Amino acid sequence: MNNDRPKDSNGCFKFALIAILVVIVFVFCSFSSMIAILSMGTQTSSERILDEGSADRIAVINVNGMILQSIDSSIFSAGGGVTPSMVRADLDSALSDPSVKAIILYIESPGGEAVASDVIREYVSEASQRKPVVAYSGSIAASGGYMIASAADKFVVHPGVLTGSIGVILETSSIDGLYEKLGIETVTFKSGEFKDDSELYDGVDGEIETIYQGIVDEAYNDFVDMVAEGRQMDRETVVKLADGRLYTGRQAVANGLADSMGYFEKAVQEAEELAGISGSTIVEYGNQGFWDALLGTKVQGIIGSQLVPNSSFGVYYLPDITR
């Protein structure tokens, strides 16, 4: 009988251990879900004084990372990037503050989703009707990032910045022949000739290619029109520059895509001149989600294909080097 007691004890211990693990997993999942739900609708605005000066203030709004319509805000997400709602919240704060006399958009972005880029550009254009807006970039303001900058009253760039890249990317994938080799047959029921993703399995034929190219061409023409309007340039001139290439700061200024070269202080100077002020206080605006505010930190976006994998189908204002 003594030999049976250790077995019972071991069994109870294993049962208790399993029960504890189940409870831990349940609590963790519940907490994660709560954080995700709260972070979806909760944003907190913050201010940080970069340079103390007079009562007149210049608001600095960051446009950093990939431009996306929305960002996965769960606890498991790496976060990062910028969305229209984030920029809109900061712009609204700056516009509603009577002490803010001008706005600087600090852009460090390779671009991103076409619609999100266009929406932010429209917000910037509207804001510039109420207060002077100066865009600045010290590293990269390409494609969708440049689209946003073109809506500002002035665009100041570091001489070595990468900007421009006026163009559109739409990508799809094809595994034509792979399923046949694996002995797999796909069966699709659809309501219309083009109501499926058969190009994934059969390759892109002439008609599908025409449809996709039409989407790209329309988005490209919209991009060109926006730049021509924002930069007050002839459309024909923009078209000559809009072949997708990147420009350095010097090249951008020489071609009329930017106004002047310099460091951030140059952007401040331009903003003060437009607003008719001097010696202003420079305030950085920040828009954080619930999890960022809780941790007291902000995870920056990942530039490139890690945020927009090749399997993510859609129209993007991006330089080709980021994919």
C-alpha positions in Angstrom: 0.0 0.0 0.0 2.9 2.3 0.7 3.9 2.1 -3.0 0.5 3.5 -4.0 0.8 6.8 -2.0 3.5 8.4 -4.1 1.5 7.7 -7.2 -1.5 9.5 -5.8 0.6 12.4 -4.7 2.2 12.7 -8.1 -1.2 12.6 -9.8 -2.5 15.4 -7.6 0.6 17.5 -8.3 0.2 17.1 -12.0 -3.5 17.9 -11.9 -2.8 21.1 -9.8 0.0 22.1 -12.2 -2.3 21.8 -15.2 -5.1 23.7 -13.4 -2.6 26.5 -12.6 -1.4 26.7 -16.2 -5.0 26.9 -17.5 -5.8 29.8 -15.1 -2.6 31.6 -16.1 -3.4 31.3 -19.8 -7.0 32.4 -19.2 -5.9 35.5 -17.3 -3.3 36.4 -19.8 -5.6 36.1 -22.8 -8.3 38.1 -21.0 -5.8 40.8 -20.1 -4.5 40.9 -23.7 -8.0 41.2 -25.1 -8.8 44.0 -22.7 -5.7 45.9 -23.7 -6.5 45.4 -27.4 -10.0 46.6 -27.1 -9.0 49.7 -25.1 -6.2 50.5 -27.4 -8.5 50.4 -30.5 -10.4 53.4 -29.4 -8.1 55.2 -26.9 -5.6 57.8 -27.9 -3.8 60.2 -25.7 -2.3 63.5 -26.9 0.9 64.6 -25.3 3.2 67.7 -25.6 6.9 68.0 -25.2 8.7 71.4 -25.3 11.8 71.2 -27.5 12.8 74.8 -27.2 11.4 77.3 -24.6 10.8 80.8 -26.0 8.0 83.3 -26.3 4.3 82.8 -25.8 3.9 82.2 -29.5 4.3 78.5 -30.2 5.1 76.3 -33.2 3.7 72.8 -33.1 5.9 69.9 -34.5 3.8 67.0 -35.7 5.6 63.8 -36.6 4.8 61.7 -39.7 7.1 58.7 -39.1 7.2 55.2 -40.7 4.9 53.5 -43.0 1.6 55.3 -43.9 -1.3 53.0 -43.2 -5.1 53.3 -42.9 -5.0 51.5 -39.6 -2.5 49.8 -37.4 -3.0 46.6 -35.4 -3.1 47.9 -31.8 -3.1 44.6 -30.0 -0.5 43.6 -27.4 1.0 41.2 -29.8 1.6 43.8 -32.5 5.0 45.5 -33.0 3.0 48.7 -33.6 4.5 51.7 -35.5 3.6 53.6 -38.6 1.3 56.5 -38.9 -2.4 56.7 -39.8 -4.7 59.5 -40.9 -6.5 59.5 -37.5 -3.2 60.1 -35.7 -2.2 63.0 -37.9 -5.7 64.5 -37.8 -5.8 64.4 -33.9 -2.5 66.3 -33.7 -3.5 68.8 -36.4 -6.8 69.4 -34.6 -4.9 70.1 -31.4 -2.5 72.5 -33.1 -5.3 74.3 -34.9 -7.5 74.7 -31.8 -4.6 76.1 -29.7 -4.6 79.9 -30.2 -1.0 80.1 -29.0 0.2 77.9 -31.9 1.0 80.2 -34.8 2.4 77.7 -37.2 2.9 73.9 -37.8 5.9 71.9 -38.8 5.4 68.4 -40.2 8.5 66.4 -39.5 8.2 63.7 -42.1 10.4 60.5 -42.0 8.4 58.1 -44.2 9.0 56.0 -47.3 5.2 56.3 -48.2 2.6 53.6 -47.8 -1.0 53.0 -48.7 -2.4 55.2 -51.4 -5.7 56.1 -49.8 -4.1 56.8 -46.4 -1.5 59.0 -48.0 -4.1 61.0 -49.9 -6.3 61.4 -46.7 -3.3 62.8 -44.7 -2.4 65.1 -47.6 -5.9 66.5 -47.6 -5.8 67.1 -43.9 -2.5 69.0 -44.3 -4.0 71.0 -47.2 -7.0 72.0 -45.1 -4.8 72.9 -42.1 -2.6 75.2 -44.3 -5.7 77.3 -45.0 -5.9 78.2 -41.3 -2.2 78.3 -40.2 1.1 78.2 -41.9 2.4 74.6 -42.4 6.1 73.8 -43.2 7.2 70.3 -44.0 10.7 69.1 -43.1 12.5 65.8 -43.7 16.1 64.9 -42.7 16.2 61.3 -44.0 13.3 60.2 -46.2 10.1 61.6 -47.5 9.4 59.5 -50.5 6.3 58.6 -52.5 3.3 58.9 -50.1 5.6 60.8 -47.7 6.4 63.3 -50.5 2.7 63.6 -51.4 2.0 64.8 -47.9 5.0 67.2 -48.0 3.8 68.7 -51.3 0.6 70.0 -49.6 2.6 72.2 -47.1 3.3 75.9 -47.7 7.0 75.2 -47.7 9.1 72.0 -47.9 12.6 72.2 -46.3 14.9 69.2 -46.8 18.3 68.1 -45.6 20.8 68.0 -48.6 21.1 64.3 -48.3 17.5 63.4 -47.9 15.8 60.9 -50.2 12.5 62.3 -51.5 10.3 62.3 -54.6 9.7 58.8 -55.9 6.4 60.0 -57.5 4.8 56.8 -58.6 2.5 53.9 -57.8 3.0 50.2 -57.0 0.4 47.4 -57.2 1.7 43.9 -56.8 0.2 40.5 -57.0 1.8 37.0 -56.9 1.5 34.0 -59.2 2.1 30.3 -58.3 1.3 29.2 -61.8 2.2 25.5 -62.3 2.9 24.8 -58.7 -0.5 23.3 -57.8 -0.3 21.2 -61.0 3.0 19.7 -59.8 1.5 19.1 -56.4 -1.5 17.4 -57.8 -3.9 20.0 -56.4 -6.9 21.3 -58.4 -8.6 24.5 -57.5 -12.4 24.9 -57.9 -13.9 28.4 -57.9 -17.5 29.4 -57.9 -17.9 33.1 -58.8 -20.6 35.6 -59.9 -18.5 37.4 -62.5 -15.6 36.8 -64.9 -13.2 38.7 -62.7 -14.7 37.9 -59.3 -11.8 35.8 -58.1 -8.0 35.8 -57.6 -7.3 33.3 -60.4 -4.2 35.2 -61.4 -2.6 33.7 -58.2 -2.9 30.2 -59.8 -3.0 30.9 -63.5 -0.8 33.9 -63.9 -1.8 37.4 -65.1 -3.2 37.4 -68.6 -3.6 40.3 -70.9 -7.1 41.4 -69.8 -6.3 41.1 -66.1 -3.1 43.1 -66.7 -5.0 45.8 -68.5 -7.4 46.1 -65.5 -4.6 46.3 -63.0 -2.6 48.8 -65.1 -5.6 51.0 -65.4 -5.9 51.1 -61.6 -2.2 52.1 -61.3 -2.5 54.7 -64.1 -5.4 56.4 -62.4 -3.6 56.5 -59.0 -0.5 57.8 -60.8 -2.4 60.6 -62.5 -4.0 61.6 -59.2 -0.6 61.7 -57.6 0.8 64.0 -60.4 -2.2 66.3 -60.1 -1.8 66.6 -56.3 1.9 67.5 -56.7 1.3 70.0 -59.4 -1.4 71.7 -57.3 0.5 71.6 -54.1 3.8 72.7 -55.5 2.2 75.1 -58.0 4.0 73.5 -60.9 3.0 72.8 -64.5 1.6 69.3 -64.8 4.0 68.6 -67.7 7.0 69.5 -65.6 5.8 67.1 -62.8 5.3 64.3 -65.3 8.9 64.6 -66.4 10.0 64.3 -62.8 7.5 61.6 -61.9 9.1 58.4 -63.2 9.4 56.9 -59.7 13.0 57.9 -59.1 14.3 59.2 -55.8 15.9 62.6 -55.5 18.4 64.0 -53.0 17.6 67.2 -51.2 19.8 69.2 -53.7 18.2 67.6 -56.7 14.7 68.2 -55.2 15.3 71.9 -54.7 16.9 72.2 -58.1 13.8 70.6 -59.7 11.2 72.6 -57.7 10.1 69.6 -55.6 11.3 71.3 -52.4 11.8 74.9 -51.5 15.1 75.0 -49.5 17.8 73.0 -47.9 18.8 73.0 -44.3 18.4 71.5 -40.9 15.4 71.5 -38.6 16.3 75.1 -37.5 15.7 76.2 -41.1 12.2 74.8 -41.0 11.6 76.7 -37.8 12.9 79.9 -39.4 10.5 79.4 -42.4 7.6 78.7 -40.1 8.3 81.9 -38.1 8.6 84.0 -41.2 5.3 82.7 -42.5 3.6 83.4 -39.2 5.2 86.7 -38.6 6.8 85.8 -35.3 10.2 85.2 -33.8 11.8 83.5 -30.8 8.9 81.1 -30.5 8.5 78.1 -28.3 8.8 74.8 -30.2 6.4 72.1 -29.0 6.4 68.5 -30.2 2.9 67.0 -30.4 2.5 63.2 -29.9 -0.4 60.9 -30.4 -0.2 57.6 -28.6 -2.4 54.6 -28.2 -3.4 53.1 -24.8 -0.5 50.6 -24.7 2.1 53.2 -25.6 0.9 55.6 -23.0 0.9 52.8 -20.4 4.5 51.9 -21.1 5.6 55.5 -21.5 7.2 54.7 -24.8 6.3 54.6 -28.5 7.4 51.8 -30.8 8.6 53.2 -34.1 7.4 51.9 -37.4 9.4 49.4 -39.5 10.2 50.9 -42.9 9.7 48.5 -45.8 8.3 45.2 -46.6 8.0 44.0 -42.9 4.9 46.1 -42.6 3.6 45.6 -46.1 4.5 42.0 -47.0 4.4 40.9 -50.7 1.2 39.0 -50.0 -0.6 42.2 -49.0 -2.5 43.2 -52.2 -3.3 46.8 -52.7 -2.2 50.1 -54.3 0.8 51.8 -52.6 2.7 55.1 -53.0 6.1 53.5 -52.2 9.6 53.6 -53.7 10.4 50.1 -55.1 13.5 49.7 -52.8 11.2 49.3 -49.8 9.6 46.1 -51.1 
